[in-house]
Amino acid sequence: MELRIEITGDVVEWQELLNGTQIVTLEGASADGWTLSGSVSWNIRDASAAGEGDITLTCDDGADLFGSLVEARVSEIGEREVEEADHAMHLEYEIDGGSGAFEGASGSARAGGRLSAEAFRGVWVIALDV
């Protein structure tokens, strides 16, 4: 089973650590009833670092999908390319559980989109093992 979810939302926290690690907390929603909450981290000095984070996707009937970040590629983009965002994000997750209709779910998810200090938008494509 594959799900494609377009989500926009807020960056509720952005931390910059002295070692070059960036940690971002996201909260958003889709037009078709999904909500997202999660975090992602990456290191601006070491692009090979996988990063850490998690994601919870909740559909409008209350069922959840849970995932753990396995790869984060976040890079700065020029202001002229995209006016409302200054970072491009490409994220990959392992889906490692769920609740309700997604109880015991497993699979993977990938996301691509744009990120600024205040907001994000992107498309999450979830592939669930059936």
GIZI-V897477 format. One record per backbone hydrogen bond with DSSP energy under -1.0 kcal/mol. CO is the residue of the C=O (numbers start at 0). NH is the residue of the N-H. If there is no record, write none. Layout:
# GIZI-V897477
co: (CO CO)
nh: (NH NH)
This chain:
# GIZI-V897477
co: (0 2 4 6 7 8 9 12 14 16 19 20 21 22 23 24 24 25 26 27 28 29 33 34 35 36 37 39 41 45 51 52 53 54 55 56 57 58 62 63 64 65 66 67 70 72 74 77 77 85 86 87 88 89 90 91 91 92 93 94 96 98 99 101 105 106 107 108 109 110 111 112 113 114 114 117 118 119 120 121 122 123 124 125 126)
nh: (127 125 123 121 28 119 26 24 22 19 43 16 41 14 39 11 12 37 9 35 7 32 29 57 27 55 25 23 21 48 40 68 38 66 36 64 34 61 58 98 56 95 54 93 91 89 87 80 81 76 114 74 112 72 110 69 70 108 67 106 65 101 102 104 128 94 126 92 124 90 122 88 120 85 86 10 115 8 113 6 111 4 109 2 107)
